[in-house]
Amino acid sequence: MLKEVRYSNIEALVCRRKKNSFRKLIVMVKIKLMLYSLLAIWPLLYCSCVTVGIEKASYEVIDKEGKFEVRQYKPQIVAETNGTAVYF
């Protein structure tokens, strides 16, 4: 009977070690999934932050049919340069 008790104690220790190593494996897999998901989401977050400073021209809707609109934009300067030019 003593041999059976000793064997069951060893078996319990082995079982505990297996459980602990399995738990560590699960934690590692969860960490990897979180890192991969952050790497996948990062470009989306970066792109949305870059487009925040883009100016939008004001307009007035003249006619609308379904998805399409006819718009009247207010006058605006699109590009302006300063400098001198030499023409041949």
C-alpha positions in Angstrom: 0.0 0.0 0.0 2.9 2.4 0.6 4.2 1.9 -2.9 0.8 2.9 -4.3 0.7 6.0 -2.2 4.2 7.0 -3.3 3.3 6.3 -7.0 0.2 8.4 -6.7 2.2 11.3 -5.2 4.7 11.1 -8.1 1.8 10.9 -10.5 0.2 14.0 -8.9 3.5 15.9 -9.2 3.8 15.1 -12.9 0.2 16.0 -13.4 0.7 19.4 -11.7 3.8 20.1 -13.8 1.9 19.3 -17.0 -0.9 21.6 -15.9 1.5 24.4 -15.1 3.3 24.0 -18.5 0.0 23.9 -20.3 -1.1 27.1 -18.5 2.2 28.8 -19.5 1.7 27.7 -23.1 -1.8 29.2 -23.1 -0.5 32.5 -21.6 2.2 32.6 -24.3 -0.3 32.0 -27.1 -2.6 34.8 -25.7 0.4 37.2 -25.6 1.3 36.4 -29.2 -2.3 36.9 -30.3 -2.4 40.3 -28.6 0.9 41.4 -30.2 -0.2 40.2 -33.7 -3.6 42.0 -33.4 -1.8 45.2 -32.3 0.5 44.9 -35.4 -2.5 44.4 -37.6 -4.5 47.3 -36.1 -1.5 49.8 -35.9 -1.6 50.9 -39.6 -5.3 51.6 -39.4 -4.8 53.8 -36.3 -1.9 55.6 -37.9 -3.7 56.3 -41.1 -6.7 57.8 -39.3 -4.5 60.1 -37.3 -2.7 61.4 -40.4 -5.9 62.4 -42.2 -7.1 64.6 -39.3 -5.4 67.8 -40.5 -6.8 67.7 -44.1 -8.9 70.8 -44.9 -12.3 70.3 -46.6 -13.7 73.0 -48.9 -17.1 74.4 -48.0 -19.9 73.8 -50.6 -23.6 74.2 -51.1 -25.7 71.3 -52.6 -27.7 72.6 -55.6 -29.3 69.3 -56.7 -29.4 65.8 -55.4 -30.5 62.6 -57.1 -29.9 59.3 -55.3 -26.2 59.0 -54.4 -25.2 61.9 -56.6 -25.0 65.6 -55.7 -24.4 68.8 -57.7 -22.3 71.1 -55.5 -21.4 74.7 -55.8 -18.0 75.4 -54.1 -17.0 78.8 -52.8 -14.0 80.4 -54.4 -10.7 79.3 -53.0 -7.0 79.4 -53.6 -5.7 75.9 -54.6 -2.0 76.7 -55.1 0.0 79.9 -54.8 3.7 80.4 -55.5 6.1 83.3 -55.2 9.2 83.8 -57.3 10.7 85.1 -60.5 10.9 83.4 -63.8 13.0 83.9 -66.8 11.2 83.3 -70.1 13.2 82.6 -73.3 
